Amino acid sequence: MGGFCYRTGMQITALMTDETVVGEIGARIRVLRLAEGIAQESLAERAGIRVGTLHNLESGRSVQLSSLLRVLRVIGNFAAINDLIPEAKPGPLLQLEMSRLAAKGTRQRAPRRTGGREP
């Protein structure tokens, strides 16, 4: 996908309205479906969604995120989710907290005192 805008020839940017971005995503899904030679009915059935839901998605209407994920999985583009939302790297505060928790889990109790008495 590479960020190319099928409708305008531009990349999706933060300056676009939500409606424009949703429309662009729908247009890209449609282009990907057609490139695979898959009919809407077939894709909807394989994805486990209604044809109307797929039509809404391709038309730029809001649909449930799970519907988008199902469609991406069927058309073989599910890995694009990693580009959309990269794995978060822990910041310094979280790393410090994680190291504290790890150290706390490895601590051992001191041997029990017998009250100074010799056996």
Backbone as XML, in Angstrom:
<?xml version="1.0"?>
<chain id="A" units="angstrom">
  <residue number="1" name="MET">
    <atom name="N" x="0.817" y="-1.184" z="0.000"/>
    <atom name="CA" x="0.000" y="0.000" z="0.000"/>
    <atom name="C" x="0.856" y="1.241" z="0.000"/>
  </residue>
  <residue number="2" name="GLY">
    <atom name="N" x="1.846" y="1.336" z="0.861"/>
    <atom name="CA" x="2.828" y="2.401" z="0.800"/>
    <atom name="C" x="2.315" y="3.809" z="0.997"/>
  </residue>
  <residue number="3" name="GLY">
    <atom name="N" x="1.068" y="4.021" z="1.471"/>
    <atom name="CA" x="0.582" y="5.354" z="1.712"/>
    <atom name="C" x="0.088" y="6.078" z="0.480"/>
  </residue>
  <residue number="4" name="PHE">
    <atom name="N" x="0.024" y="5.415" z="-0.685"/>
    <atom name="CA" x="-0.426" y="6.065" z="-1.905"/>
    <atom name="C" x="-1.927" y="6.215" z="-1.885"/>
  </residue>
  <residue number="5" name="CYS">
    <atom name="N" x="-2.425" y="7.374" z="-2.213"/>
    <atom name="CA" x="-3.855" y="7.655" z="-2.183"/>
    <atom name="C" x="-4.467" y="7.352" z="-3.550"/>
  </residue>
  <residue number="6" name="TYR">
    <atom name="N" x="-5.335" y="6.376" z="-3.621"/>
    <atom name="CA" x="-5.912" y="5.951" z="-4.892"/>
    <atom name="C" x="-6.861" y="6.988" z="-5.481"/>
  </residue>
  <residue number="7" name="ARG">
    <atom name="N" x="-7.470" y="7.787" z="-4.645"/>
    <atom name="CA" x="-8.406" y="8.790" z="-5.155"/>
    <atom name="C" x="-7.695" y="10.056" z="-5.606"/>
  </residue>
  <residue number="8" name="THR">
    <atom name="N" x="-6.688" y="10.465" z="-4.868"/>
    <atom name="CA" x="-6.100" y="11.773" z="-5.139"/>
    <atom name="C" x="-4.634" y="11.702" z="-5.545"/>
  </residue>
  <residue number="9" name="GLY">
    <atom name="N" x="-4.013" y="10.542" z="-5.446"/>
    <atom name="CA" x="-2.600" y="10.421" z="-5.767"/>
    <atom name="C" x="-1.703" y="10.980" z="-4.671"/>
  </residue>
  <residue number="10" name="MET">
    <atom name="N" x="-2.263" y="11.187" z="-3.474"/>
    <atom name="CA" x="-1.493" y="11.734" z="-2.366"/>
    <atom name="C" x="-1.517" y="10.766" z="-1.201"/>
  </residue>
  <residue number="11" name="GLN">
    <atom name="N" x="-0.605" y="10.951" z="-0.279"/>
    <atom name="CA" x="-0.580" y="10.145" z="0.921"/>
    <atom name="C" x="-1.651" y="10.607" z="1.902"/>
  </residue>
  <residue number="12" name="ILE">
    <atom name="N" x="-2.084" y="9.683" z="2.734"/>
    <atom name="CA" x="-2.982" y="10.050" z="3.821"/>
    <atom name="C" x="-2.164" y="10.841" z="4.834"/>
  </residue>
  <residue number="13" name="THR">
    <atom name="N" x="-2.702" y="11.968" z="5.245"/>
    <atom name="CA" x="-1.993" y="12.827" z="6.204"/>
    <atom name="C" x="-2.907" y="13.184" z="7.363"/>
  </residue>
  <residue number="14" name="ALA">
    <atom name="N" x="-2.323" y="13.707" z="8.405"/>
    <atom name="CA" x="-3.073" y="14.129" z="9.579"/>
    <atom name="C" x="-3.963" y="15.328" z="9.282"/>
  </residue>
  <residue number="15" name="LEU">
    <atom name="N" x="-3.727" y="16.004" z="8.175"/>
    <atom name="CA" x="-4.537" y="17.167" z="7.822"/>
    <atom name="C" x="-5.881" y="16.783" z="7.229"/>
  </residue>
  <residue number="16" name="MET">
    <atom name="N" x="-6.034" y="15.527" z="6.821"/>
    <atom name="CA" x="-7.289" y="15.065" z="6.227"/>
    <atom name="C" x="-8.331" y="14.853" z="7.321"/>
  </residue>
  <residue number="17" name="THR">
    <atom name="N" x="-9.585" y="15.026" z="6.949"/>
    <atom name="CA" x="-10.663" y="14.757" z="7.897"/>
    <atom name="C" x="-10.786" y="13.247" z="8.099"/>
  </residue>
  <residue number="18" name="ASP">
    <atom name="N" x="-11.402" y="12.870" z="9.203"/>
    <atom name="CA" x="-11.637" y="11.450" z="9.464"/>
    <atom name="C" x="-12.444" y="10.827" z="8.325"/>
  </residue>
  <residue number="19" name="GLU">
    <atom name="N" x="-13.432" y="11.548" z="7.838"/>
    <atom name="CA" x="-14.277" y="11.032" z="6.761"/>
    <atom name="C" x="-13.464" y="10.773" z="5.498"/>
  </residue>
  <residue number="20" name="THR">
    <atom name="N" x="-12.528" y="11.652" z="5.201"/>
    <atom name="CA" x="-11.679" y="11.480" z="4.026"/>
    <atom name="C" x="-10.784" y="10.265" z="4.188"/>
  </residue>
  <residue number="21" name="VAL">
    <atom name="N" x="-10.221" y="10.088" z="5.363"/>
    <atom name="CA" x="-9.345" y="8.942" z="5.617"/>
    <atom name="C" x="-10.135" y="7.640" z="5.527"/>
  </residue>
  <residue number="22" name="VAL">
    <atom name="N" x="-11.317" y="7.602" z="6.134"/>
    <atom name="CA" x="-12.155" y="6.400" z="6.074"/>
    <atom name="C" x="-12.527" y="6.100" z="4.630"/>
  </residue>
  <residue number="23" name="GLY">
    <atom name="N" x="-12.831" y="7.130" z="3.864"/>
    <atom name="CA" x="-13.140" y="6.942" z="2.439"/>
    <atom name="C" x="-11.953" y="6.394" z="1.672"/>
  </residue>
  <residue number="24" name="GLU">
    <atom name="N" x="-10.784" y="6.883" z="1.978"/>
    <atom name="CA" x="-9.574" y="6.413" z="1.307"/>
    <atom name="C" x="-9.276" y="4.960" z="1.655"/>
  </residue>
  <residue number="25" name="ILE">
    <atom name="N" x="-9.450" y="4.612" z="2.922"/>
    <atom name="CA" x="-9.241" y="3.220" z="3.322"/>
    <atom name="C" x="-10.208" y="2.315" z="2.566"/>
  </residue>
  <residue number="26" name="GLY">
    <atom name="N" x="-11.460" y="2.731" z="2.488"/>
    <atom name="CA" x="-12.456" y="1.954" z="1.747"/>
    <atom name="C" x="-12.088" y="1.795" z="0.281"/>
  </residue>
  <residue number="27" name="ALA">
    <atom name="N" x="-11.608" y="2.873" z="-0.321"/>
    <atom name="CA" x="-11.205" y="2.817" z="-1.728"/>
    <atom name="C" x="-10.021" y="1.873" z="-1.921"/>
  </residue>
  <residue number="28" name="ARG">
    <atom name="N" x="-9.102" y="1.889" z="-0.987"/>
    <atom name="CA" x="-7.942" y="1.002" z="-1.082"/>
    <atom name="C" x="-8.346" y="-0.461" z="-0.920"/>
  </residue>
  <residue number="29" name="ILE">
    <atom name="N" x="-9.281" y="-0.719" z="-0.009"/>
    <atom name="CA" x="-9.792" y="-2.082" z="0.167"/>
    <atom name="C" x="-10.425" y="-2.558" z="-1.140"/>
  </residue>
  <residue number="30" name="ARG">
    <atom name="N" x="-11.202" y="-1.699" z="-1.756"/>
    <atom name="CA" x="-11.861" y="-2.063" z="-3.024"/>
    <atom name="C" x="-10.827" y="-2.374" z="-4.103"/>
  </residue>
  <residue number="31" name="VAL">
    <atom name="N" x="-9.802" y="-1.535" z="-4.228"/>
    <atom name="CA" x="-8.753" y="-1.758" z="-5.231"/>
    <atom name="C" x="-8.037" y="-3.080" z="-4.956"/>
  </residue>
  <residue number="32" name="LEU">
    <atom name="N" x="-7.737" y="-3.363" z="-3.693"/>
    <atom name="CA" x="-7.070" y="-4.622" z="-3.345"/>
    <atom name="C" x="-7.956" y="-5.820" z="-3.669"/>
  </residue>
  <residue number="33" name="ARG">
    <atom name="N" x="-9.248" y="-5.699" z="-3.375"/>
    <atom name="CA" x="-10.182" y="-6.789" z="-3.676"/>
    <atom name="C" x="-10.253" y="-7.038" z="-5.175"/>
  </residue>
  <residue number="34" name="LEU">
    <atom name="N" x="-10.375" y="-5.981" z="-5.933"/>
    <atom name="CA" x="-10.461" y="-6.119" z="-7.384"/>
    <atom name="C" x="-9.159" y="-6.654" z="-7.976"/>
  </residue>
  <residue number="35" name="ALA">
    <atom name="N" x="-8.023" y="-6.247" z="-7.417"/>
    <atom name="CA" x="-6.733" y="-6.738" z="-7.898"/>
    <atom name="C" x="-6.616" y="-8.244" z="-7.689"/>
  </residue>
  <residue number="36" name="GLU">
    <atom name="N" x="-7.276" y="-8.768" z="-6.645"/>
    <atom name="CA" x="-7.276" y="-10.206" z="-6.372"/>
    <atom name="C" x="-8.365" y="-10.924" z="-7.169"/>
  </residue>
  <residue number="37" name="GLY">
    <atom name="N" x="-9.214" y="-10.145" z="-7.847"/>
    <atom name="CA" x="-10.290" y="-10.741" z="-8.634"/>
    <atom name="C" x="-11.375" y="-11.386" z="-7.790"/>
  </residue>
  <residue number="38" name="ILE">
    <atom name="N" x="-11.647" y="-10.794" z="-6.625"/>
    <atom name="CA" x="-12.629" y="-11.353" z="-5.702"/>
    <atom name="C" x="-13.907" y="-10.515" z="-5.759"/>
  </residue>
  <residue number="39" name="ALA">
    <atom name="N" x="-15.033" y="-11.181" z="-5.933"/>
    <atom name="CA" x="-16.328" y="-10.495" z="-5.916"/>
    <atom name="C" x="-16.670" y="-10.103" z="-4.485"/>
  </residue>
  <residue number="40" name="GLN">
    <atom name="N" x="-17.461" y="-9.049" z="-4.339"/>
    <atom name="CA" x="-17.867" y="-8.596" z="-3.002"/>
    <atom name="C" x="-18.543" y="-9.719" z="-2.223"/>
  </residue>
  <residue number="41" name="GLU">
    <atom name="N" x="-19.425" y="-10.448" z="-2.873"/>
    <atom name="CA" x="-20.159" y="-11.521" z="-2.204"/>
    <atom name="C" x="-19.204" y="-12.586" z="-1.663"/>
  </residue>
  <residue number="42" name="SER">
    <atom name="N" x="-18.214" y="-12.938" z="-2.477"/>
    <atom name="CA" x="-17.251" y="-13.960" z="-2.071"/>
    <atom name="C" x="-16.388" y="-13.483" z="-0.902"/>
  </residue>
  <residue number="43" name="LEU">
    <atom name="N" x="-15.900" y="-12.259" z="-0.990"/>
    <atom name="CA" x="-15.067" y="-11.715" z="0.083"/>
    <atom name="C" x="-15.863" y="-11.613" z="1.377"/>
  </residue>
  <residue number="44" name="ALA">
    <atom name="N" x="-17.081" y="-11.118" z="1.284"/>
    <atom name="CA" x="-17.912" y="-10.985" z="2.482"/>
    <atom name="C" x="-18.141" y="-12.349" z="3.126"/>
  </residue>
  <residue number="45" name="GLU">
    <atom name="N" x="-18.446" y="-13.357" z="2.309"/>
    <atom name="CA" x="-18.681" y="-14.691" z="2.846"/>
    <atom name="C" x="-17.422" y="-15.250" z="3.510"/>
  </residue>
  <residue number="46" name="ARG">
    <atom name="N" x="-16.293" y="-15.119" z="2.839"/>
    <atom name="CA" x="-15.030" y="-15.634" z="3.380"/>
    <atom name="C" x="-14.612" y="-14.894" z="4.642"/>
  </residue>
  <residue number="47" name="ALA">
    <atom name="N" x="-14.961" y="-13.614" z="4.736"/>
    <atom name="CA" x="-14.607" y="-12.806" z="5.906"/>
    <atom name="C" x="-15.626" y="-12.958" z="7.030"/>
  </residue>
  <residue number="48" name="GLY">
    <atom name="N" x="-16.754" y="-13.578" z="6.744"/>
    <atom name="CA" x="-17.777" y="-13.751" z="7.765"/>
    <atom name="C" x="-18.528" y="-12.480" z="8.098"/>
  </residue>
  <residue number="49" name="ILE">
    <atom name="N" x="-18.695" y="-11.610" z="7.095"/>
    <atom name="CA" x="-19.444" y="-10.364" z="7.293"/>
    <atom name="C" x="-20.549" y="-10.289" z="6.240"/>
  </residue>
  <residue number="50" name="ARG">
    <atom name="N" x="-21.469" y="-9.381" z="6.431"/>
    <atom name="CA" x="-22.536" y="-9.180" z="5.446"/>
    <atom name="C" x="-21.989" y="-8.425" z="4.232"/>
  </residue>
  <residue number="51" name="VAL">
    <atom name="N" x="-22.590" y="-8.665" z="3.083"/>
    <atom name="CA" x="-22.200" y="-7.942" z="1.865"/>
    <atom name="C" x="-22.404" y="-6.446" z="2.075"/>
  </residue>
  <residue number="52" name="GLY">
    <atom name="N" x="-23.476" y="-6.074" z="2.777"/>
    <atom name="CA" x="-23.742" y="-4.668" z="3.058"/>
    <atom name="C" x="-22.636" y="-4.023" z="3.882"/>
  </residue>
  <residue number="53" name="THR">
    <atom name="N" x="-22.064" y="-4.788" z="4.794"/>
    <atom name="CA" x="-20.952" y="-4.278" z="5.604"/>
    <atom name="C" x="-19.738" y="-4.017" z="4.721"/>
  </residue>
  <residue number="54" name="LEU">
    <atom name="N" x="-19.439" y="-4.957" z="3.824"/>
    <atom name="CA" x="-18.312" y="-4.765" z="2.905"/>
    <atom name="C" x="-18.575" y="-3.581" z="1.985"/>
  </residue>
  <residue number="55" name="HIS">
    <atom name="N" x="-19.805" y="-3.461" z="1.499"/>
    <atom name="CA" x="-20.162" y="-2.318" z="0.647"/>
    <atom name="C" x="-19.964" y="-1.009" z="1.418"/>
  </residue>
  <residue number="56" name="ASN">
    <atom name="N" x="-20.401" y="-0.983" z="2.680"/>
    <atom name="CA" x="-20.213" y="0.221" z="3.500"/>
    <atom name="C" x="-18.737" y="0.533" z="3.678"/>
  </residue>
  <residue number="57" name="LEU">
    <atom name="N" x="-17.936" y="-0.487" z="3.939"/>
    <atom name="CA" x="-16.495" y="-0.295" z="4.103"/>
    <atom name="C" x="-15.885" y="0.302" z="2.845"/>
  </residue>
  <residue number="58" name="GLU">
    <atom name="N" x="-16.185" y="-0.297" z="1.703"/>
    <atom name="CA" x="-15.617" y="0.180" z="0.438"/>
    <atom name="C" x="-16.149" y="1.554" z="0.036"/>
  </residue>
  <residue number="59" name="SER">
    <atom name="N" x="-17.316" y="1.914" z="0.557"/>
    <atom name="CA" x="-17.913" y="3.220" z="0.236"/>
    <atom name="C" x="-17.474" y="4.318" z="1.189"/>
  </residue>
  <residue number="60" name="GLY">
    <atom name="N" x="-16.630" y="3.967" z="2.158"/>
    <atom name="CA" x="-16.123" y="4.979" z="3.075"/>
    <atom name="C" x="-17.026" y="5.259" z="4.245"/>
  </residue>
  <residue number="61" name="ARG">
    <atom name="N" x="-17.922" y="4.334" z="4.542"/>
    <atom name="CA" x="-18.764" y="4.479" z="5.723"/>
    <atom name="C" x="-18.107" y="3.736" z="6.880"/>
  </residue>
  <residue number="62" name="SER">
    <atom name="N" x="-18.401" y="4.163" z="8.071"/>
    <atom name="CA" x="-17.822" y="3.524" z="9.250"/>
    <atom name="C" x="-18.358" y="2.114" z="9.410"/>
  </residue>
  <residue number="63" name="VAL">
    <atom name="N" x="-17.458" y="1.209" z="9.736"/>
    <atom name="CA" x="-17.815" y="-0.174" z="10.066"/>
    <atom name="C" x="-17.015" y="-0.557" z="11.302"/>
  </residue>
  <residue number="64" name="GLN">
    <atom name="N" x="-17.355" y="-1.674" z="11.896"/>
    <atom name="CA" x="-16.609" y="-2.134" z="13.056"/>
    <atom name="C" x="-15.183" y="-2.480" z="12.654"/>
  </residue>
  <residue number="65" name="LEU">
    <atom name="N" x="-14.265" y="-2.210" z="13.547"/>
    <atom name="CA" x="-12.859" y="-2.516" z="13.306"/>
    <atom name="C" x="-12.671" y="-4.001" z="13.015"/>
  </residue>
  <residue number="66" name="SER">
    <atom name="N" x="-13.420" y="-4.857" z="13.701"/>
    <atom name="CA" x="-13.291" y="-6.301" z="13.482"/>
    <atom name="C" x="-13.652" y="-6.677" z="12.050"/>
  </residue>
  <residue number="67" name="SER">
    <atom name="N" x="-14.573" y="-5.961" z="11.432"/>
    <atom name="CA" x="-14.924" y="-6.229" z="10.029"/>
    <atom name="C" x="-13.755" y="-5.893" z="9.113"/>
  </residue>
  <residue number="68" name="LEU">
    <atom name="N" x="-13.104" y="-4.767" z="9.367"/>
    <atom name="CA" x="-11.926" y="-4.395" z="8.585"/>
    <atom name="C" x="-10.834" y="-5.443" z="8.740"/>
  </residue>
  <residue number="69" name="LEU">
    <atom name="N" x="-10.599" y="-5.894" z="9.966"/>
    <atom name="CA" x="-9.564" y="-6.899" z="10.217"/>
    <atom name="C" x="-9.870" y="-8.197" z="9.479"/>
  </residue>
  <residue number="70" name="ARG">
    <atom name="N" x="-11.110" y="-8.618" z="9.478"/>
    <atom name="CA" x="-11.498" y="-9.844" z="8.773"/>
    <atom name="C" x="-11.247" y="-9.723" z="7.283"/>
  </residue>
  <residue number="71" name="VAL">
    <atom name="N" x="-11.588" y="-8.571" z="6.724"/>
    <atom name="CA" x="-11.377" y="-8.347" z="5.285"/>
    <atom name="C" x="-9.887" y="-8.344" z="4.970"/>
  </residue>
  <residue number="72" name="LEU">
    <atom name="N" x="-9.103" y="-7.636" z="5.764"/>
    <atom name="CA" x="-7.654" y="-7.600" z="5.536"/>
    <atom name="C" x="-7.048" y="-8.998" z="5.599"/>
  </residue>
  <residue number="73" name="ARG">
    <atom name="N" x="-7.529" y="-9.809" z="6.515"/>
    <atom name="CA" x="-7.012" y="-11.176" z="6.654"/>
    <atom name="C" x="-7.302" y="-11.979" z="5.382"/>
  </residue>
  <residue number="74" name="VAL">
    <atom name="N" x="-8.509" y="-11.868" z="4.865"/>
    <atom name="CA" x="-8.895" y="-12.641" z="3.682"/>
    <atom name="C" x="-8.139" y="-12.187" z="2.442"/>
  </residue>
  <residue number="75" name="ILE">
    <atom name="N" x="-7.938" y="-10.894" z="2.278"/>
    <atom name="CA" x="-7.242" y="-10.415" z="1.070"/>
    <atom name="C" x="-5.726" y="-10.467" z="1.203"/>
  </residue>
  <residue number="76" name="GLY">
    <atom name="N" x="-5.257" y="-11.026" z="2.327"/>
    <atom name="CA" x="-3.822" y="-11.243" z="2.493"/>
    <atom name="C" x="-3.031" y="-9.998" z="2.817"/>
  </residue>
  <residue number="77" name="ASN">
    <atom name="N" x="-3.683" y="-9.033" z="3.468"/>
    <atom name="CA" x="-2.997" y="-7.780" z="3.785"/>
    <atom name="C" x="-3.046" y="-7.472" z="5.277"/>
  </residue>
  <residue number="78" name="PHE">
    <atom name="N" x="-3.195" y="-8.519" z="6.090"/>
    <atom name="CA" x="-3.336" y="-8.326" z="7.532"/>
    <atom name="C" x="-2.077" y="-7.747" z="8.165"/>
  </residue>
  <residue number="79" name="ALA">
    <atom name="N" x="-0.916" y="-8.087" z="7.626"/>
    <atom name="CA" x="0.339" y="-7.590" z="8.194"/>
    <atom name="C" x="0.449" y="-6.066" z="8.122"/>
  </residue>
  <residue number="80" name="ALA">
    <atom name="N" x="-0.379" y="-5.426" z="7.307"/>
    <atom name="CA" x="-0.367" y="-3.964" z="7.214"/>
    <atom name="C" x="-0.726" y="-3.311" z="8.542"/>
  </residue>
  <residue number="81" name="ILE">
    <atom name="N" x="-1.358" y="-4.076" z="9.438"/>
    <atom name="CA" x="-1.695" y="-3.548" z="10.765"/>
    <atom name="C" x="-0.423" y="-3.137" z="11.497"/>
  </residue>
  <residue number="82" name="ASN">
    <atom name="N" x="0.669" y="-3.856" z="11.277"/>
    <atom name="CA" x="1.936" y="-3.507" z="11.935"/>
    <atom name="C" x="2.467" y="-2.162" z="11.465"/>
  </residue>
  <residue number="83" name="ASP">
    <atom name="N" x="2.181" y="-1.800" z="10.214"/>
    <atom name="CA" x="2.575" y="-0.481" z="9.719"/>
    <atom name="C" x="1.665" y="0.602" z="10.285"/>
  </residue>
  <residue number="84" name="LEU">
    <atom name="N" x="0.394" y="0.236" z="10.452"/>
    <atom name="CA" x="-0.589" y="1.192" z="10.956"/>
    <atom name="C" x="-0.316" y="1.551" z="12.417"/>
  </residue>
  <residue number="85" name="ILE">
    <atom name="N" x="-0.060" y="0.520" z="13.219"/>
    <atom name="CA" x="0.195" y="0.727" z="14.641"/>
    <atom name="C" x="1.422" y="-0.092" z="15.025"/>
  </residue>
  <residue number="86" name="PRO">
    <atom name="N" x="2.604" y="0.512" z="14.956"/>
    <atom name="CA" x="3.815" y="-0.236" z="15.309"/>
    <atom name="C" x="3.821" y="-0.633" z="16.781"/>
  </residue>
  <residue number="87" name="GLU">
    <atom name="N" x="4.555" y="-1.682" z="17.072"/>
    <atom name="CA" x="4.672" y="-2.147" z="18.454"/>
    <atom name="C" x="5.322" y="-1.049" z="19.297"/>
  </residue>
  <residue number="88" name="ALA">
    <atom name="N" x="4.728" y="-0.788" z="20.437"/>
    <atom name="CA" x="5.239" y="0.260" z="21.321"/>
    <atom name="C" x="6.505" y="-0.214" z="22.017"/>
  </residue>
  <residue number="89" name="LYS">
    <atom name="N" x="7.470" y="0.661" z="22.087"/>
    <atom name="CA" x="8.708" y="0.394" z="22.823"/>
    <atom name="C" x="8.559" y="1.015" z="24.201"/>
  </residue>
  <residue number="90" name="PRO">
    <atom name="N" x="8.917" y="0.288" z="25.248"/>
    <atom name="CA" x="8.765" y="0.858" z="26.589"/>
    <atom name="C" x="9.686" y="2.061" z="26.789"/>
  </residue>
  <residue number="91" name="GLY">
    <atom name="N" x="9.135" y="3.112" z="27.366"/>
    <atom name="CA" x="9.915" y="4.305" z="27.665"/>
    <atom name="C" x="10.761" y="4.087" z="28.911"/>
  </residue>
  <residue number="92" name="PRO">
    <atom name="N" x="11.578" y="5.069" z="29.269"/>
    <atom name="CA" x="12.484" y="4.915" z="30.404"/>
    <atom name="C" x="11.771" y="4.646" z="31.728"/>
  </residue>
  <residue number="93" name="LEU">
    <atom name="N" x="10.641" y="5.280" z="31.979"/>
    <atom name="CA" x="9.938" y="5.057" z="33.245"/>
    <atom name="C" x="9.381" y="3.643" z="33.320"/>
  </residue>
  <residue number="94" name="LEU">
    <atom name="N" x="8.835" y="3.160" z="32.215"/>
    <atom name="CA" x="8.315" y="1.803" z="32.201"/>
    <atom name="C" x="9.443" y="0.786" z="32.338"/>
  </residue>
  <residue number="95" name="GLN">
    <atom name="N" x="10.579" y="1.051" z="31.710"/>
    <atom name="CA" x="11.727" y="0.153" z="31.837"/>
    <atom name="C" x="12.200" y="0.090" z="33.287"/>
  </residue>
  <residue number="96" name="LEU">
    <atom name="N" x="12.233" y="1.230" z="33.957"/>
    <atom name="CA" x="12.635" y="1.276" z="35.362"/>
    <atom name="C" x="11.661" y="0.478" z="36.221"/>
  </residue>
  <residue number="97" name="GLU">
    <atom name="N" x="10.389" y="0.666" z="35.993"/>
    <atom name="CA" x="9.370" y="-0.067" z="36.755"/>
    <atom name="C" x="9.471" y="-1.568" z="36.491"/>
  </residue>
  <residue number="98" name="MET">
    <atom name="N" x="9.706" y="-1.943" z="35.248"/>
    <atom name="CA" x="9.834" y="-3.362" z="34.910"/>
    <atom name="C" x="11.063" y="-3.967" z="35.594"/>
  </residue>
  <residue number="99" name="SER">
    <atom name="N" x="12.168" y="-3.224" z="35.654"/>
    <atom name="CA" x="13.365" y="-3.750" z="36.316"/>
    <atom name="C" x="13.149" y="-3.859" z="37.821"/>
  </residue>
  <residue number="100" name="ARG">
    <atom name="N" x="12.388" y="-2.934" z="38.398"/>
    <atom name="CA" x="12.065" y="-3.015" z="39.823"/>
    <atom name="C" x="11.219" y="-4.251" z="40.111"/>
  </residue>
  <residue number="101" name="LEU">
    <atom name="N" x="10.225" y="-4.492" z="39.259"/>
    <atom name="CA" x="9.371" y="-5.665" z="39.448"/>
    <atom name="C" x="10.163" y="-6.952" z="39.278"/>
  </residue>
  <residue number="102" name="ALA">
    <atom name="N" x="11.069" y="-6.968" z="38.323"/>
    <atom name="CA" x="11.888" y="-8.155" z="38.096"/>
    <atom name="C" x="12.788" y="-8.406" z="39.302"/>
  </residue>
  <residue number="103" name="ALA">
    <atom name="N" x="13.381" y="-7.344" z="39.854"/>
    <atom name="CA" x="14.260" y="-7.493" z="41.014"/>
    <atom name="C" x="13.456" y="-7.940" z="42.232"/>
  </residue>
  <residue number="104" name="LYS">
    <atom name="N" x="12.264" y="-7.432" z="42.358"/>
    <atom name="CA" x="11.411" y="-7.797" z="43.488"/>
    <atom name="C" x="11.047" y="-9.281" z="43.426"/>
  </residue>
  <residue number="105" name="GLY">
    <atom name="N" x="10.840" y="-9.781" z="42.226"/>
    <atom name="CA" x="10.475" y="-11.184" z="42.049"/>
    <atom name="C" x="11.631" y="-12.131" z="42.287"/>
  </residue>
  <residue number="106" name="THR">
    <atom name="N" x="12.877" y="-11.649" z="42.239"/>
    <atom name="CA" x="14.032" y="-12.532" z="42.429"/>
    <atom name="C" x="14.616" y="-12.446" z="43.836"/>
  </residue>
  <residue number="107" name="ARG">
    <atom name="N" x="14.065" y="-11.578" z="44.660"/>
    <atom name="CA" x="14.566" y="-11.459" z="46.033"/>
    <atom name="C" x="14.285" y="-12.734" z="46.804"/>
  </residue>
  <residue number="108" name="GLN">
    <atom name="N" x="15.190" y="-13.045" z="47.707"/>
    <atom name="CA" x="14.988" y="-14.201" z="48.563"/>
    <atom name="C" x="14.953" y="-13.719" z="50.002"/>
  </residue>
  <residue number="109" name="ARG">
    <atom name="N" x="14.180" y="-14.422" z="50.777"/>
    <atom name="CA" x="14.082" y="-14.055" z="52.198"/>
    <atom name="C" x="15.353" y="-14.466" z="52.922"/>
  </residue>
  <residue number="110" name="ALA">
    <atom name="N" x="15.680" y="-13.685" z="53.911"/>
    <atom name="CA" x="16.826" y="-14.027" z="54.771"/>
    <atom name="C" x="16.458" y="-15.253" z="55.591"/>
  </residue>
  <residue number="111" name="PRO">
    <atom name="N" x="17.463" y="-16.044" z="55.977"/>
    <atom name="CA" x="17.155" y="-17.210" z="56.815"/>
    <atom name="C" x="16.525" y="-16.761" z="58.112"/>
  </residue>
  <residue number="112" name="ARG">
    <atom name="N" x="15.665" y="-17.573" z="58.621"/>
    <atom name="CA" x="14.948" y="-17.244" z="59.854"/>
    <atom name="C" x="15.885" y="-17.302" z="61.051"/>
  </residue>
  <residue number="113" name="ARG">
    <atom name="N" x="15.816" y="-16.316" z="61.882"/>
    <atom name="CA" x="16.640" y="-16.285" z="63.078"/>
    <atom name="C" x="16.041" y="-17.220" z="64.127"/>
  </residue>
  <residue number="114" name="THR">
    <atom name="N" x="16.920" y="-17.829" z="64.865"/>
    <atom name="CA" x="16.470" y="-18.747" z="65.914"/>
    <atom name="C" x="16.458" y="-18.085" z="67.281"/>
  </residue>
  <residue number="115" name="GLY">
    <atom name="N" x="16.557" y="-16.804" z="67.332"/>
    <atom name="CA" x="16.534" y="-16.082" z="68.597"/>
    <atom name="C" x="17.862" y="-16.125" z="69.340"/>
  </residue>
  <residue number="116" name="GLY">
    <atom name="N" x="18.957" y="-16.347" z="68.625"/>
    <atom name="CA" x="20.277" y="-16.336" z="69.234"/>
    <atom name="C" x="20.620" y="-17.638" z="69.959"/>
  </residue>
  <residue number="117" name="ARG">
    <atom name="N" x="19.755" y="-18.610" z="69.953"/>
    <atom name="CA" x="20.036" y="-19.877" z="70.638"/>
    <atom name="C" x="20.822" y="-20.800" z="69.736"/>
  </residue>
  <residue number="118" name="GLU">
    <atom name="N" x="21.732" y="-21.461" z="70.286"/>
    <atom name="CA" x="22.516" y="-22.464" z="69.551"/>
    <atom name="C" x="21.807" y="-23.791" z="69.660"/>
  </residue>
  <residue number="119" name="PRO">
    <atom name="N" x="21.792" y="-24.573" z="68.605"/>
    <atom name="CA" x="21.141" y="-25.886" z="68.697"/>
    <atom name="C" x="21.924" y="-26.889" z="69.494"/>
  </residue>
</chain>
